[in-house]
Amino acid sequence: MTMIKPKNKGAFGLSSPVHYAWVVIAIAAVMHMAGGSIRQAFGVLIVPLEETRGWSPATVTLAYAM
């Protein structure tokens, strides 16, 4: 009697040599980099918002915090 070995399915139900955990780690790394970029870029926007809208630094920061 021969035993039939089930095929392992990778990410998204496709046969893949890459383990699903690596896909999750890659997506998390990309999201982490994108989130950090957004937070760091906010400092560049403070001065233009102050000048064009006439807002104080506290008002701009409060709007970002909410």
N, C-alpha and C positions, 0 to 999 in steps of 0.2 A: 504494500500500500504506500503510495506517495503522499507526502504532505504538501499542500498548496500554501505557499507563503504569501500572506497579504502584502500588497504593495503599499509602501509608505507614501502618504500624500504630504507635500510640502505646503508652503504658504499659498493661500487662496485656492486650495484644493488641487493644485497642480503637482505633478511629480517633479521634485526638485532636490538637488544635493545639498541645498542650504536649509539648515534647520529653522523652523518658524521663529525661534527666540532671537536669531540674528536679524531677522526682518523687523521685529519689534524694537530691538536695540537701535537699528539704523534709523527707523522712523523717529524714535525718541531723541536721538542725537540731532537730527535735522530740526525738530521742533525746539529743542533746547537752544540751538544756535540762532534760530529765527527769533525766539522770544528775547534773547539777550540783545540782539541787534535793535529790536524795537525799543527796549528800555534805554539803551545807550544813545540812540538817535534822538530821544526826547530833548536832551540838553541842547541840541542844535536848534530846536524849534522855539525855545523859550524867548530868545531875543526878537525874532521876527514877530511872534505873537504879541509881545509887549509893544513893539513899535507900530504895527498895523492896527491893532485893536485898542491900544492904549491901556492894556491891562497891567496890573502890578505883577511882580514875580510870584507873590503869594497866590494871586487869583489863578494864574496859569498852572501853578503846581497843584492847587486844590482841584481844578478841573481835571487834571491828569490823574490825580489820586482817586477820584470818584469813578 
